[in-house]
Amino acid sequence: MNPDSWTRDLHFLQTQKDRLIQVKLLQDYYNNLLDYPNWQAYLRQYQPATLIIWGKKDPAFIAACAQAYLKDLPSAELHLLDF
């Protein structure tokens, strides 16, 4: 993880409204996971044109996560960058 990533994160926490949004997202992440089947069904049904750019060595969102999108979007363009 980039040690400077906190500066990017800080940008999204500048206002009280921003902080509240981030807290709500973190507190309700379970429902985010429950929605995955709905999102996957949408991708399978509508097949939107999709470009996936991912860091091959990303420690938080591993390359397998990017490759999983291809199950629902076989025509998506996937680029695993060497970082």
Helices and strands as residue ranges (DSSP letters): H 5-11, H 16-27, H 29-34, H 36-46, E 51-55, H 63-72, E 77-81
